[in-house]
Structures are given as structure tokens and as C-alpha cells.
Amino acid sequence: MADLNSLDDKVAADAFRRLVRHLRHRKDAQNVDLMGLAGFCRNCLSDWVQEASAKQGEEIDKEQAREIIYGMPYAEWKENHQPPASAEQLQRMQESMKLNPADSDLDEALDESFPASDPPAMTEPR
């Protein structure tokens, strides 16, 4: 398997920005569905941006990080693009979250590679 740590940070950053642009475009891909399929969502990405900024001494706050990911204030995105989650969506999300590694396990694995493109921790959905 290719070593993720060997990926150039500029390449990783470009790929990350493309992912964020894709998620901004695909407003139909609801956070609860992303959580149900992959165990992470836009809020997770914004949390990872905030955590990474703290590690780098930048201190981007939660609202700033969410606006970076959503392309608008989170409250505006939520009001205009996030319908209530169904019981089925919530159940899938809960089952998917069980597959995620513990924060401490992921942090330990990433400590050696930071600052790379990987997030420093997995976070619970809000």
C-alpha cells in the first residue's frame, strides 16, 4: 500500500479543497447520509480544520471552520439545505459511527504524520 505520508502537502491540500467544493455543490448529500455511509460529514471536516489550525497555532474558531467548509454561515446552510433526519437515517448513522476508530486510536496513528492532509481526530456529529 502506498504511504499516505509521502503525499506532498500541496497535492493533499488541493485534493482536500476539491472535496470541499464537491460537497458544497452536492447539497443533496445530507450530513446524516454521509455519516451513515462513511462515518464523517461536513461538520467533521470543519472540526478537523479547527483542530488542525490549533495544532498549527492559527486558532480558527468553530464558526469560521464551518463557514470554510459550507461556503456560508452554518446556520444559513442548515436552514436552507438540511431537512430533518428520518429515523432510518439516524439509525444508519449510529451503526456507521460504531465502525469509526476511537479518537485516541486515530490521533495516535496520525501524530507521526502531522502536519499531513489527514484530520487529527474523528468527532461526533452535532
NORSUL-V822807 format. One record per residue. N is the residue number from 0. RES is the residue in one letter. PHI is phi as a letter, one per 30 degrees, with the letter a starting at -180 (none if undefined). PSI is psi in radians with two decimals (999 if undefined). OMEGA is omega as a letter, one per 40 degrees, with the letter a starting at -180 (999 if undefined). Layout:
N,RES,PHI,PSI,OMEGA
N,RES,PHI,PSI,OMEGA
//
This chain:
0,M,none,2.42,i
1,A,d,2.51,a
2,D,d,1.99,i
3,L,e,-0.59,a
4,N,d,-0.29,i
5,S,d,-0.18,i
6,L,d,2.22,i
7,D,e,2.39,a
8,D,e,-0.61,i
9,K,d,-0.68,i
10,V,d,-0.80,i
11,A,d,-0.74,i
12,A,d,-0.71,i
13,D,d,-0.74,i
14,A,d,-0.70,i
15,F,d,-0.78,i
16,R,d,-0.65,i
17,R,d,-0.73,i
18,L,e,-0.80,a
19,V,d,-0.77,i
20,R,d,-0.70,i
21,H,d,-0.80,i
22,L,d,-0.60,i
23,R,d,-0.70,i
24,H,d,-0.71,a
25,R,c,1.14,i
26,K,d,-0.35,i
27,D,d,-0.35,i
28,A,d,1.68,a
29,Q,d,2.58,i
30,N,e,-0.75,a
31,V,d,-0.60,i
32,D,d,-0.70,i
33,L,d,-0.74,i
34,M,d,-0.70,a
35,G,d,-0.52,a
36,L,c,-0.73,a
37,A,b,-0.15,i
38,G,i,0.26,i
39,F,a,2.82,a
40,C,b,-2.99,i
41,R,d,-0.70,i
42,N,d,-0.67,i
43,C,d,-0.82,i
44,L,e,-0.75,a
45,S,d,-0.64,i
46,D,d,-0.72,a
47,W,d,-0.66,i
48,V,d,-0.79,i
49,Q,d,-0.82,a
50,E,d,-0.73,i
51,A,d,-0.66,i
52,S,d,-0.67,i
53,A,d,-0.71,i
54,K,d,-0.51,a
55,Q,c,0.03,i
56,G,i,0.29,a
57,E,c,-0.59,i
58,E,h,1.04,i
59,I,d,2.27,a
60,D,d,2.97,a
61,K,e,-0.81,a
62,E,d,-0.69,i
63,Q,d,-0.76,a
64,A,d,-0.72,i
65,R,d,-0.68,i
66,E,d,-0.61,i
67,I,d,-0.77,a
68,I,d,-0.80,a
69,Y,d,-0.38,a
70,G,i,0.17,i
71,M,a,2.91,i
72,P,e,2.46,a
73,Y,e,-0.74,a
74,A,e,-0.68,i
75,E,d,-0.80,i
76,W,d,-0.80,a
77,K,d,-0.75,a
78,E,d,-0.67,a
79,N,c,-0.34,a
80,H,b,0.01,a
81,Q,b,1.70,i
82,P,d,2.85,i
83,P,e,2.51,i
84,A,d,2.51,i
85,S,d,2.87,i
86,A,d,-0.67,i
87,E,d,-0.77,i
88,Q,d,-0.78,a
89,L,d,-0.67,i
90,Q,d,-0.79,i
91,R,d,-0.71,i
92,M,d,-0.81,a
93,Q,d,-0.75,i
94,E,d,-0.73,i
95,S,d,-0.70,a
96,M,d,-0.50,i
97,K,d,-0.40,a
98,L,d,-0.23,a
99,N,d,2.55,i
100,P,d,2.74,i
101,A,d,2.61,i
102,D,e,-0.80,a
103,S,d,-0.67,i
104,D,d,-0.77,a
105,L,d,-0.77,i
106,D,e,-0.76,a
107,E,d,-0.76,a
108,A,d,-0.57,a
109,L,d,-0.38,a
110,D,e,-0.65,a
111,E,d,-0.48,a
112,S,c,-0.21,a
113,F,d,2.38,e
114,P,c,1.79,i
115,A,c,-2.92,a
116,S,d,-0.14,a
117,D,d,2.63,i
118,P,d,2.58,a
119,P,d,-0.26,a
120,A,a,2.69,i
121,M,c,2.50,i
122,T,b,2.72,i
123,E,d,2.59,i
124,P,d,2.67,i
125,R,c,999,999
//
